[in-house]
């Protein structure tokens, strides 16, 4: 039952990014990364860039596993959070963007709903983290999304638009190569409920309009959908013209299902 038109030609890059959250222990993280590396070496994924976000604690180990392959560019490394201060310093428990780069990281997730909710991160703090990451040279995977009550009261588009336009000044100077936006409806994260392809497409089209309005160059931003993406719903989402990939939580903890999602998005 196709629900979105086939994607039209675009130069936008496709991404499938696994957010491992506070999940595998070291041994399991290494074997998951190794399984991805091994299977990818025999798999012709060409149009879709893969990336994984292990815990901070495992970044150096996973980075070295990836770097010791013949095709390290096939999997990029993402951190799950970053400090507001870019350099080293007296900030107990924090990890700066410079240290993340030192550990082999290329990207960082900022604004994830779990951090907005559980750590009370607001737009001001998110802005500081975005700027610290970008100043250091990291790319940002910037998450936005509405809660269930906001969707049910038909506020979803307004909420997501406000989350983006709170950072208009930054967006007007951001390097488009270092910026990926992920739409993650909060009610769909880790719940098994996915936005329908039509609802996700509609929000992605709105986001694309908002970004283009701020700056035409941002029309080419890769927009990822996140929220209970699985191998069995990825194909329909991938057919939507404004969905350029997926940010995947639970299903990224299994190499087979993660790679099946990547295959679904591996279309020109
Ligand atoms: C996420 O945490 O970014 C996410 C999308 O999780 P899940 O796929 O488990 O819903």
Boltz pocket constraint, residues with backbone or C-beta under 6 A from the ligand:
constraints:
  - pocket:
      binder: B
      contacts: [[A, 19], [A, 184], [A, 188], [A, 189], [A, 190], [A, 191], [A, 192], [A, 226], [A, 227], [A, 228], [A, 229], [A, 247], [A, 248], [A, 249], [A, 250], [A, 251]]
      max_distance: 6.0
